[in-house]
Amino acid sequence: MVELHHFWSSVCSVRVRMALEEKRVPWSSRYVDLFRFDQLQPAYLALNPDGVVPTLVHDGLPIRESLVINEYIDEAFDGPALVPADAAARARMREFNRMCEDSFGPIVKLTLVKYILPKLRRRWSDDELKAHAEKRPSRFLKDMHGRALRGEIDEQELAECAQDIDALMDKVERVLASPEFGPDAQGRRWIVGSFSLADICLAPYMYRLYALGAGRYWSQTTRPNVARWYEQLSRRPAFKVAVEWPDESGNGYEEVGLTSQALAATHP
């Protein structure tokens, strides 16, 4: 039995939903509403002491951290391989995933200021939000949410975030343009040649950037390799299922004036 404790817009939850769908693993949803602070309830903290989503539970065994969960999914279940058979490609996949994890602080800040905090303030007072922030086991999240509540993440810092995102997208453009890995059997270019967990690692952040109005970071004239990669990725059925999970207690990005990406028809 496979259960996924997840939240609709959590990028790490999207990663794991996409991996499960790509592997065609049947799973049951256990929705954790972050805007109601379900992640801080004792029952959930018993599964995930850091109070973050997602957590995969397979036959009673909890697996945590999205990159770890996705490698577990690939190893534990039959289905299309999401990790390259070639050792060098596996190393490049893990290098890329590490780069993504190390580089996404700016997107986290943009998300917090433009999406998470506006949604939370429709449900809670600032005093209540400060009390919830203090309960967070993660020092990073406690500090980040505290700074946002105090208005300490200003426009200059957000402008610096935009520059950092530009730098990250430049790195992705170079990876996709590299001759190290050729196209797959269908002529499509992926991060390490064949479609893998590296593509799944990055995918949710691209969808999030679109919702934040940051689609300017790629186009046919600006980082064309990123644009082509994201266009082919966004047509995968697993991506559509993963990113279009409903906001079970609200009105999605649109509730705070943002816009969800309309996905084109899918194909494998």
Backbone as CSV, one residue per row, in Angstrom:
resi,resn,N_x,N_y,N_z,CA_x,CA_y,CA_z,C_x,C_y,C_z
1,MET,0.842,-1.197,0.000,0.000,0.000,0.000,0.882,1.254,0.000
2,VAL,0.568,2.203,-0.863,1.337,3.431,-0.983,0.426,4.615,-0.660
3,GLU,0.845,5.401,0.325,0.124,6.614,0.701,1.079,7.793,0.553
4,LEU,0.552,8.891,0.031,1.357,10.100,-0.084,0.701,11.218,0.709
5,HIS,1.431,11.713,1.700,1.013,12.876,2.473,1.581,14.094,1.742
6,HIS,0.713,14.949,1.236,1.158,15.977,0.299,0.231,17.183,0.345
7,PHE,0.651,18.241,-0.354,-0.137,19.470,-0.477,-0.170,19.863,-1.947
8,TRP,-1.236,20.500,-2.366,-1.469,20.687,-3.804,-0.340,21.436,-4.515
9,SER,0.112,22.573,-3.945,1.071,23.404,-4.664,2.511,23.233,-4.203
10,SER,2.751,22.431,-3.204,4.121,22.189,-2.734,4.959,21.618,-3.872
11,VAL,6.067,22.301,-4.204,6.878,21.822,-5.327,7.446,20.432,-5.049
12,CYS,7.774,20.163,-3.802,8.294,18.830,-3.473,7.205,17.773,-3.588
13,SER,5.973,18.132,-3.251,4.857,17.212,-3.453,4.626,16.953,-4.936
14,VAL,4.731,18.010,-5.752,4.561,17.850,-7.199,5.604,16.878,-7.747
15,ARG,6.843,17.020,-7.312,7.894,16.089,-7.748,7.497,14.643,-7.512
16,VAL,7.022,14.369,-6.310,6.729,12.980,-5.952,5.475,12.488,-6.666
17,ARG,4.459,13.333,-6.782,3.275,12.919,-7.550,3.663,12.581,-8.988
18,MET,4.556,13.388,-9.553,4.968,13.134,-10.941,5.730,11.817,-11.054
19,ALA,6.621,11.540,-10.112,7.361,10.273,-10.156,6.424,9.083,-10.024
20,LEU,5.468,9.167,-9.116,4.504,8.072,-8.954,3.714,7.843,-10.238
21,GLU,3.299,8.930,-10.880,2.528,8.807,-12.121,3.394,8.268,-13.255
22,GLU,4.640,8.715,-13.347,5.532,8.208,-14.396,5.771,6.703,-14.227
23,LYS,5.882,6.254,-12.975,6.113,4.827,-12.704,4.813,4.023,-12.720
24,ARG,3.664,4.746,-12.791,2.328,4.105,-12.810,2.070,3.323,-11.524
25,VAL,2.471,3.923,-10.417,2.270,3.310,-9.105,0.918,3.755,-8.545
26,PRO,0.021,2.836,-8.223,-1.226,3.238,-7.569,-0.932,3.805,-6.175
27,TRP,-1.578,4.901,-5.827,-1.315,5.511,-4.533,-2.569,6.186,-4.004
28,SER,-2.593,6.334,-2.678,-3.714,6.986,-2.004,-3.268,8.339,-1.477
29,SER,-4.137,9.320,-1.626,-3.827,10.677,-1.185,-4.148,10.863,0.283
30,ARG,-3.201,11.452,1.003,-3.422,11.909,2.379,-3.069,13.396,2.381
31,TYR,-4.087,14.220,2.227,-3.864,15.649,1.999,-3.482,16.350,3.299
32,VAL,-2.391,17.105,3.248,-1.900,17.874,4.391,-2.062,19.352,4.032
33,ASP,-3.024,20.027,4.636,-3.313,21.413,4.268,-2.336,22.349,4.979
34,LEU,-1.358,22.837,4.230,-0.351,23.711,4.831,-0.931,25.052,5.262
35,PHE,-2.021,25.475,4.644,-2.621,26.752,5.020,-3.482,26.637,6.276
36,ARG,-3.702,25.404,6.713,-4.335,25.170,8.023,-3.307,24.665,9.036
37,PHE,-2.061,24.599,8.620,-0.947,24.135,9.462,-1.135,22.697,9.929
38,ASP,-1.713,21.870,9.050,-1.833,20.438,9.357,-0.461,19.806,9.582
39,GLN,0.576,20.376,8.952,1.915,19.795,9.057,2.505,19.917,10.449
40,LEU,1.878,20.739,11.293,2.371,20.917,12.667,1.555,20.125,13.686
41,GLN,0.596,19.338,13.199,-0.191,18.502,14.102,0.647,17.309,14.579
42,PRO,0.441,16.869,15.828,1.261,15.765,16.364,1.263,14.511,15.510
43,ALA,0.105,14.162,14.939,0.042,12.939,14.139,0.956,13.028,12.925
44,TYR,1.020,14.210,12.298,1.898,14.335,11.134,3.357,14.440,11.560
45,LEU,3.625,15.149,12.637,5.007,15.267,13.111,5.587,13.905,13.500
46,ALA,4.711,12.972,13.875,5.190,11.621,14.170,5.720,10.939,12.906
47,LEU,5.143,11.307,11.741,5.609,10.765,10.466,6.805,11.540,9.942
48,ASN,6.738,12.862,10.110,7.782,13.727,9.567,8.143,14.776,10.614
49,PRO,9.147,14.521,11.425,9.487,15.427,12.530,9.876,16.832,12.085
50,ASP,10.236,17.014,10.805,10.565,18.352,10.318,9.309,19.170,9.994
51,GLY,8.160,18.519,9.967,6.917,19.235,9.687,6.851,19.789,8.282
52,VAL,7.335,19.017,7.298,7.284,19.436,5.902,6.649,18.315,5.080
53,VAL,6.190,18.674,3.897,5.656,17.680,2.962,6.593,17.591,1.766
54,PRO,6.571,16.424,1.098,5.706,15.273,1.303,6.357,14.220,2.195
55,THR,5.535,13.244,2.577,6.020,12.006,3.174,5.342,10.857,2.446
56,LEU,6.125,9.933,1.950,5.588,8.717,1.325,5.570,7.624,2.374
57,VAL,4.450,6.905,2.481,4.370,5.766,3.395,4.090,4.527,2.552
58,HIS,5.048,3.586,2.549,4.934,2.358,1.761,4.878,1.175,2.725
59,ASP,3.711,0.539,2.780,3.516,-0.594,3.695,3.940,-0.237,5.116
60,GLY,3.566,0.964,5.535,3.831,1.408,6.899,5.176,2.083,7.112
61,LEU,6.055,2.064,6.116,7.387,2.649,6.242,7.373,4.082,5.705
62,PRO,7.637,5.100,6.535,7.684,6.470,6.034,9.023,6.778,5.368
63,ILE,8.945,7.413,4.200,10.122,7.868,3.467,9.977,9.385,3.311
64,ARG,11.042,10.119,3.615,10.965,11.580,3.640,11.980,12.194,2.672
65,GLU,11.764,13.465,2.360,12.604,14.266,1.451,12.349,13.837,0.002
66,SER,11.915,14.797,-0.808,11.415,14.461,-2.140,12.453,13.774,-3.029
67,LEU,13.705,14.206,-3.004,14.713,13.557,-3.847,14.957,12.122,-3.408
68,VAL,14.967,11.893,-2.096,15.125,10.537,-1.559,13.898,9.694,-1.904
69,ILE,12.721,10.279,-1.733,11.481,9.556,-2.046,11.476,9.118,-3.504
70,ASN,11.862,10.011,-4.407,11.784,9.673,-5.828,12.771,8.578,-6.214
71,GLU,13.955,8.585,-5.624,14.869,7.470,-5.903,14.315,6.165,-5.316
72,TYR,13.673,6.254,-4.163,13.040,5.069,-3.574,11.947,4.538,-4.504
73,ILE,11.114,5.433,-5.025,10.040,5.026,-5.934,10.622,4.299,-7.144
74,ASP,11.706,4.839,-7.693,12.291,4.217,-8.880,12.831,2.831,-8.578
75,GLU,13.407,2.648,-7.392,14.003,1.357,-7.042,12.972,0.344,-6.552
76,ALA,11.929,0.824,-5.879,11.003,-0.093,-5.211,9.887,-0.601,-6.106
77,PHE,9.634,0.060,-7.225,8.461,-0.287,-8.032,8.854,-0.541,-9.482
78,ASP,8.101,-1.440,-10.107,8.259,-1.676,-11.545,7.776,-0.444,-12.308
79,GLY,8.135,-0.416,-13.585,7.714,0.697,-14.422,8.897,1.308,-15.132
80,PRO,8.661,2.318,-15.947,9.757,2.952,-16.696,10.839,3.476,-15.761
81,ALA,12.089,3.243,-16.130,13.206,3.689,-15.299,13.286,5.209,-15.289
82,LEU,13.487,5.769,-14.100,13.637,7.213,-13.943,15.062,7.598,-13.555
83,VAL,15.921,6.605,-13.404,17.335,6.818,-13.113,18.126,6.151,-14.236
84,PRO,19.083,6.848,-14.846,19.826,6.265,-15.974,20.589,5.005,-15.573
85,ALA,20.710,4.097,-16.522,21.489,2.882,-16.285,22.982,3.183,-16.287
86,ASP,23.394,4.196,-17.036,24.802,4.559,-17.163,25.281,5.292,-15.917
87,ALA,26.413,4.883,-15.377,26.910,5.465,-14.129,27.214,6.955,-14.267
88,ALA,27.792,7.361,-15.394,28.105,8.775,-15.588,26.836,9.612,-15.646
89,ALA,25.823,9.111,-16.336,24.552,9.843,-16.421,23.884,9.930,-15.052
90,ARG,23.995,8.848,-14.255,23.445,8.895,-12.894,24.143,9.971,-12.067
91,ALA,25.468,10.050,-12.218,26.217,11.071,-11.480,25.788,12.465,-11.903
92,ARG,25.638,12.686,-13.204,25.206,13.996,-13.689,23.785,14.315,-13.197
93,MET,22.921,13.317,-13.150,21.572,13.526,-12.641,21.603,14.017,-11.199
94,ARG,22.429,13.369,-10.388,22.500,13.751,-8.969,23.189,15.099,-8.794
95,GLU,24.177,15.391,-9.628,24.791,16.717,-9.598,23.752,17.792,-9.906
96,PHE,22.946,17.544,-10.938,21.934,18.514,-11.333,20.911,18.705,-10.214
97,ASN,20.467,17.611,-9.621,19.498,17.709,-8.525,20.079,18.496,-7.355
98,ARG,21.349,18.269,-7.072,22.004,19.018,-5.991,22.063,20.510,-6.315
99,MET,22.393,20.830,-7.574,22.418,22.220,-7.997,21.053,22.872,-7.827
100,CYS,20.008,22.153,-8.208,18.650,22.683,-8.053,18.345,22.975,-6.589
101,GLU,18.645,22.035,-5.725,18.361,22.217,-4.311,19.131,23.402,-3.730
102,ASP,20.366,23.581,-4.190,21.210,24.652,-3.665,20.844,26.022,-4.225
103,SER,20.093,26.050,-5.326,19.883,27.306,-6.050,18.472,27.863,-5.945
104,PHE,17.572,27.171,-5.251,16.175,27.567,-5.327,15.698,28.462,-4.192
105,GLY,16.624,28.922,-3.332,16.231,29.874,-2.299,15.518,31.099,-2.831
106,PRO,15.986,31.696,-3.956,15.294,32.866,-4.488,13.847,32.597,-4.886
107,ILE,13.584,31.408,-5.454,12.203,31.092,-5.831,11.356,30.904,-4.573
108,VAL,11.963,30.343,-3.522,11.250,30.188,-2.254,10.836,31.556,-1.706
109,LYS,11.735,32.535,-1.767,11.409,33.870,-1.264,10.292,34.514,-2.077
110,LEU,10.388,34.424,-3.417,9.326,34.974,-4.260,7.990,34.323,-3.945
111,THR,8.013,33.005,-3.785,6.793,32.263,-3.469,6.191,32.720,-2.153
112,LEU,7.033,32.886,-1.158,6.565,33.270,0.168,5.908,34.641,0.144
113,VAL,6.549,35.595,-0.521,6.051,36.973,-0.513,4.828,37.153,-1.416
114,LYS,4.848,36.528,-2.594,3.804,36.786,-3.583,2.637,35.796,-3.541
115,TYR,2.829,34.663,-2.873,1.779,33.636,-2.890,1.413,33.132,-1.500
116,ILE,2.390,32.585,-0.762,2.058,31.931,0.503,1.534,32.923,1.531
117,LEU,2.262,34.003,1.745,1.842,34.959,2.774,0.495,35.604,2.451
118,PRO,0.238,36.044,1.211,-1.098,36.567,0.908,-2.221,35.556,1.164
119,LYS,-1.965,34.277,0.843,-2.987,33.247,1.108,-3.190,33.075,2.601
120,LEU,-2.103,33.013,3.359,-2.220,32.816,4.803,-2.956,33.975,5.472
121,ARG,-2.696,35.194,5.007,-3.319,36.364,5.629,-4.815,36.461,5.340
122,ARG,-5.307,35.685,4.404,-6.752,35.588,4.179,-7.411,34.650,5.186
123,ARG,-6.578,33.907,5.932,-7.092,32.891,6.853,-6.729,33.159,8.313
124,TRP,-5.632,33.876,8.545,-5.111,34.043,9.895,-4.680,35.495,10.114
125,SER,-4.701,35.928,11.377,-4.131,37.228,11.723,-2.612,37.109,11.773
126,ASP,-1.907,38.241,11.737,-0.447,38.202,11.824,0.030,37.629,13.156
127,ASP,-0.696,37.916,14.223,-0.317,37.354,15.526,-0.429,35.832,15.503
128,GLU,-1.481,35.327,14.894,-1.637,33.870,14.788,-0.538,33.274,13.913
129,LEU,-0.209,33.971,12.828,0.840,33.465,11.938,2.199,33.451,12.626
130,LYS,2.486,34.468,13.428,3.739,34.487,14.176,3.810,33.317,15.148
131,ALA,2.685,33.010,15.791,2.660,31.885,16.729,2.908,30.566,15.996
132,HIS,2.296,30.398,14.811,2.520,29.182,14.029,3.970,29.096,13.552
133,ALA,4.527,30.237,13.133,5.923,30.238,12.658,6.866,29.761,13.749
134,GLU,6.611,30.168,14.971,7.476,29.776,16.085,7.415,28.278,16.370
135,LYS,6.341,27.623,15.936,6.188,26.186,16.169,6.897,25.336,15.123
136,ARG,7.401,25.971,14.075,8.011,25.195,13.001,9.300,24.523,13.474
137,PRO,9.435,23.217,13.261,10.677,22.535,13.657,11.876,22.989,12.837
138,SER,11.628,23.352,11.566,12.714,23.761,10.679,13.136,25.195,10.986
139,ARG,14.386,25.357,11.394,14.882,26.704,11.697,14.860,27.591,10.451
140,PHE,15.191,27.014,9.294,15.183,27.773,8.049,13.800,28.340,7.774
141,LEU,12.757,27.491,7.867,11.397,27.950,7.588,10.899,28.912,8.662
142,LYS,11.265,28.652,9.905,10.885,29.555,10.986,11.441,30.961,10.733
143,ASP,12.723,31.028,10.389,13.356,32.325,10.144,12.792,33.000,8.899
144,MET,12.601,32.225,7.824,12.106,32.794,6.570,10.701,33.353,6.736
145,HIS,9.832,32.584,7.387,8.455,33.045,7.574,8.413,34.230,8.530
146,GLY,9.264,34.218,9.539,9.329,35.355,10.445,9.747,36.623,9.732
147,ARG,10.762,36.533,8.879,11.213,37.704,8.117,10.105,38.229,7.209
148,ALA,9.391,37.328,6.547,8.315,37.759,5.652,7.201,38.459,6.425
149,LEU,6.843,37.911,7.572,5.789,38.526,8.385,6.184,39.917,8.870
150,ARG,7.463,40.109,9.157,7.940,41.404,9.626,8.220,42.380,8.483
151,GLY,7.992,41.946,7.246,8.228,42.805,6.098,9.694,43.035,5.790
152,GLU,10.541,42.091,6.186,11.976,42.282,6.024,12.501,41.818,4.665
153,ILE,11.659,41.152,3.881,12.066,40.767,2.528,11.561,41.876,1.608
154,ASP,12.425,42.837,1.286,12.001,44.034,0.575,12.197,43.882,-0.936
155,GLU,11.843,44.959,-1.680,11.910,44.904,-3.136,13.337,44.715,-3.640
156,GLN,14.302,45.281,-2.939,15.691,45.093,-3.351,16.083,43.624,-3.262
157,GLU,15.675,42.966,-2.176,15.995,41.549,-2.029,15.288,40.718,-3.087
158,LEU,14.049,41.085,-3.412,13.321,40.368,-4.456,13.974,40.586,-5.819
159,ALA,14.512,41.795,-6.053,15.224,42.053,-7.310,16.484,41.182,-7.385
160,GLU,17.151,41.019,-6.262,18.322,40.137,-6.225,17.908,38.688,-6.476
161,CYS,16.731,38.308,-5.985,16.212,36.959,-6.260,16.043,36.756,-7.760
162,ALA,15.512,37.779,-8.444,15.310,37.678,-9.889,16.646,37.476,-10.604
163,GLN,17.690,38.160,-10.157,19.016,37.985,-10.751,19.541,36.569,-10.513
164,ASP,19.294,36.049,-9.319,19.740,34.687,-9.005,18.997,33.656,-9.852
165,ILE,17.716,33.911,-10.104,16.943,32.989,-10.957,17.470,33.037,-12.384
166,ASP,17.824,34.243,-12.858,18.452,34.358,-14.180,19.710,33.494,-14.248
167,ALA,20.533,33.554,-13.205,21.771,32.779,-13.187,21.482,31.280,-13.218
168,LEU,20.456,30.844,-12.462,20.086,29.432,-12.461,19.601,29.000,-13.842
169,MET,18.751,29.804,-14.470,18.242,29.446,-15.794,19.374,29.405,-16.823
170,ASP,20.376,30.263,-16.659,21.542,30.192,-17.542,22.249,28.848,-17.390
171,LYS,22.361,28.367,-16.150,22.989,27.062,-15.916,22.195,25.947,-16.593
172,VAL,20.874,26.003,-16.475,20.037,24.967,-17.092,20.161,25.031,-18.607
173,GLU,20.196,26.244,-19.166,20.362,26.401,-20.616,21.674,25.758,-21.072
174,ARG,22.743,25.967,-20.316,24.040,25.377,-20.689,23.998,23.850,-20.600
175,VAL,23.351,23.325,-19.573,23.241,21.866,-19.441,22.517,21.281,-20.648
176,LEU,21.411,21.906,-21.035,20.607,21.382,-22.146,21.321,21.532,-23.490
177,ALA,22.222,22.518,-23.587,22.968,22.728,-24.830,24.236,21.888,-24.900
178,SER,24.618,21.261,-23.809,25.863,20.511,-23.750,25.821,19.295,-24.677
179,PRO,26.932,19.008,-25.362,26.979,17.816,-26.223,27.215,16.516,-25.455
180,GLU,27.316,16.591,-24.112,27.633,15.382,-23.343,26.594,14.288,-23.552
181,PHE,25.316,14.677,-23.617,24.248,13.694,-23.808,23.452,14.067,-25.056
182,GLY,23.187,13.077,-25.889,22.396,13.316,-27.085,20.910,13.199,-26.808
183,PRO,20.090,13.336,-27.839,18.641,13.207,-27.663,18.234,11.760,-27.424
184,ASP,17.003,11.577,-26.938,16.488,10.221,-26.729,16.011,9.635,-28.055
185,ALA,15.383,8.470,-27.997,14.977,7.772,-29.216,13.950,8.555,-30.023
186,GLN,13.218,9.451,-29.376,12.221,10.278,-30.062,12.790,11.628,-30.490
187,GLY,14.095,11.802,-30.311,14.724,13.048,-30.708,14.559,14.177,-29.712
188,ARG,14.130,13.869,-28.486,13.918,14.904,-27.474,15.128,14.982,-26.547
189,ARG,15.478,16.196,-26.175,16.606,16.413,-25.267,16.106,16.573,-23.834
190,TRP,16.698,15.774,-22.945,16.405,15.868,-21.526,17.686,16.248,-20.788
191,ILE,17.590,16.428,-19.492,18.739,16.935,-18.724,19.959,16.031,-18.853
192,VAL,19.767,14.707,-18.753,20.899,13.780,-18.873,20.682,12.792,-20.016
193,GLY,20.099,13.262,-21.105,19.898,12.417,-22.279,18.528,11.786,-22.305
194,SER,18.283,10.832,-21.414,16.949,10.239,-21.287,16.177,10.948,-20.182
195,PHE,14.854,10.862,-20.246,14.021,11.464,-19.208,14.349,10.827,-17.864
196,SER,14.503,11.644,-16.832,14.958,11.112,-15.547,14.443,11.956,-14.391
197,LEU,14.867,11.588,-13.204,14.512,12.339,-11.999,15.080,13.757,-12.021
198,ALA,16.087,14.012,-12.854,16.590,15.387,-12.979,15.526,16.289,-13.585
199,ASP,14.831,15.808,-14.603,13.762,16.591,-15.220,12.613,16.799,-14.240
200,ILE,12.295,15.757,-13.479,11.227,15.851,-12.482,11.612,16.813,-11.367
201,CYS,12.892,16.854,-11.013,13.349,17.747,-9.944,13.072,19.203,-10.291
202,LEU,13.348,19.594,-11.527,13.212,20.989,-11.941,11.784,21.366,-12.308
203,ALA,11.016,20.410,-12.820,9.710,20.702,-13.414,8.783,21.553,-12.545
204,PRO,8.584,21.237,-11.264,7.601,22.003,-10.479,7.976,23.473,-10.296
205,TYR,9.272,23.761,-10.261,9.688,25.147,-10.095,9.370,25.970,-11.335
206,MET,9.427,25.366,-12.510,9.073,26.074,-13.734,7.594,26.443,-13.717
207,TYR,6.767,25.499,-13.301,5.326,25.766,-13.200,5.058,26.854,-12.166
208,ARG,5.783,26.831,-11.057,5.638,27.849,-10.026,6.063,29.224,-10.548
209,LEU,7.188,29.285,-11.259,7.634,30.555,-11.812,6.599,31.133,-12.764
210,TYR,5.968,30.283,-13.547,4.916,30.763,-14.440,3.792,31.404,-13.629
211,ALA,3.360,30.747,-12.553,2.282,31.285,-11.721,2.679,32.610,-11.086
212,LEU,3.961,32.776,-10.790,4.442,34.004,-10.178,4.675,35.111,-11.207
213,GLY,4.345,34.828,-12.456,4.531,35.837,-13.485,5.951,35.921,-13.978
214,ALA,6.693,34.855,-13.833,8.108,34.886,-14.174,8.420,34.047,-15.402
215,GLY,7.438,33.843,-16.267,7.678,33.109,-17.500,8.681,33.795,-18.408
216,ARG,9.032,35.044,-18.092,10.015,35.778,-18.887,11.385,35.112,-18.861
217,TYR,11.587,34.166,-17.970,12.901,33.554,-17.834,13.221,32.586,-18.966
218,TRP,12.243,32.250,-19.802,12.534,31.393,-20.947,11.560,31.701,-22.077
219,SER,12.033,31.591,-23.306,11.222,31.782,-24.507,12.025,31.242,-25.680
220,GLN,11.462,31.312,-26.870,12.180,30.833,-28.044,13.383,31.708,-28.380
221,THR,13.418,32.924,-27.847,14.561,33.815,-28.086,15.432,33.990,-26.847
222,THR,14.857,33.784,-25.667,15.607,33.852,-24.409,15.676,32.455,-23.819
223,ARG,16.849,31.864,-23.834,17.059,30.487,-23.369,16.155,29.500,-24.138
224,PRO,16.352,29.386,-25.439,15.479,28.529,-26.257,15.534,27.058,-25.879
225,ASN,16.685,26.585,-25.393,16.758,25.180,-24.990,15.882,24.905,-23.776
226,VAL,15.862,25.842,-22.826,14.967,25.706,-21.677,13.519,25.723,-22.145
227,ALA,13.189,26.623,-23.069,11.810,26.719,-23.566,11.379,25.427,-24.241
228,ARG,12.242,24.854,-25.086,11.888,23.599,-25.763,11.745,22.461,-24.762
229,TRP,12.683,22.407,-23.808,12.617,21.353,-22.785,11.317,21.448,-21.991
230,TYR,10.962,22.648,-21.554,9.766,22.784,-20.723,8.492,22.523,-21.528
231,GLU,8.491,22.893,-22.798,7.309,22.633,-23.626,7.066,21.139,-23.762
232,GLN,8.136,20.354,-24.018,7.941,18.909,-24.163,7.615,18.267,-22.823
233,LEU,8.211,18.766,-21.744,7.926,18.213,-20.424,6.477,18.486,-20.006
234,SER,5.987,19.687,-20.317,4.645,20.068,-19.866,3.550,19.307,-20.600
235,ARG,3.915,18.572,-21.663,2.939,17.746,-22.370,2.872,16.316,-21.824
236,ARG,3.710,15.989,-20.863,3.672,14.639,-20.312,2.443,14.480,-19.414
237,PRO,1.693,13.386,-19.566,0.499,13.197,-18.734,0.808,13.243,-17.237
238,ALA,1.949,12.710,-16.822,2.289,12.697,-15.396,2.479,14.110,-14.862
239,PHE,3.032,14.994,-15.685,3.214,16.388,-15.262,1.861,17.049,-15.049
240,LYS,0.945,16.825,-15.954,-0.392,17.417,-15.836,-1.087,16.954,-14.557
241,VAL,-1.032,15.651,-14.275,-1.639,15.141,-13.041,-0.967,15.772,-11.825
242,ALA,0.356,15.859,-11.858,1.111,16.329,-10.695,0.827,17.790,-10.375
243,VAL,0.801,18.656,-11.395,0.671,20.092,-11.121,-0.776,20.541,-10.997
244,GLU,-1.711,19.759,-11.523,-3.110,20.188,-11.499,-3.902,19.570,-10.351
245,TRP,-3.196,19.021,-9.353,-3.916,18.563,-8.165,-4.676,19.753,-7.572
246,PRO,-5.945,19.577,-7.194,-6.729,20.740,-6.756,-6.325,21.284,-5.396
247,ASP,-6.503,22.578,-5.247,-6.386,23.247,-3.949,-7.642,22.858,-3.174
248,GLU,-7.510,21.957,-2.217,-8.684,21.337,-1.600,-9.402,22.231,-0.600
249,SER,-8.831,23.394,-0.283,-9.521,24.281,0.664,-9.455,25.746,0.223
250,GLY,-9.226,25.973,-1.062,-9.130,27.349,-1.540,-9.337,27.429,-3.032
251,ASN,-8.919,28.536,-3.617,-9.121,28.779,-5.038,-7.809,28.913,-5.791
252,GLY,-6.828,28.128,-5.398,-5.597,28.049,-6.145,-4.809,29.335,-6.180
253,TYR,-3.967,29.451,-7.194,-3.162,30.659,-7.362,-4.046,31.870,-7.606
254,GLU,-5.181,31.632,-8.279,-6.054,32.740,-8.651,-6.633,33.461,-7.439
255,GLU,-6.684,32.797,-6.295,-7.222,33.408,-5.079,-6.466,34.674,-4.694
256,VAL,-5.186,34.745,-5.052,-4.380,35.925,-4.692,-3.884,36.659,-5.939
257,GLY,-4.635,36.526,-7.040,-4.346,37.309,-8.229,-3.271,36.758,-9.135
258,LEU,-2.842,35.524,-8.915,-1.868,34.885,-9.795,-2.591,34.027,-10.825
259,THR,-1.858,33.489,-11.786,-2.476,32.749,-12.884,-1.801,31.402,-13.066
260,SER,-2.571,30.331,-13.019,-2.035,29.001,-13.291,-1.771,28.843,-14.783
261,GLN,-0.755,28.077,-15.112,-0.448,27.815,-16.515,-1.497,26.889,-17.104
262,ALA,-2.026,27.250,-18.265,-2.949,26.377,-18.991,-2.107,25.392,-19.808
263,LEU,-2.255,24.105,-19.524,-1.415,23.102,-20.179,-2.048,22.634,-21.482
264,ALA,-1.209,22.413,-22.472,-1.664,21.909,-23.766,-1.989,20.425,-23.644
265,ALA,-2.506,19.859,-24.751,-2.813,18.430,-24.777,-1.553,17.638,-24.461
266,THR,-1.726,16.524,-23.769,-0.572,15.744,-23.307,-0.229,14.629,-24.296
267,HIS,1.017,14.193,-24.200,1.464,12.981,-24.884,2.632,12.412,-24.098
268,PRO,2.870,11.109,-24.149,3.948,10.490,-23.370,5.309,11.063,-23.735
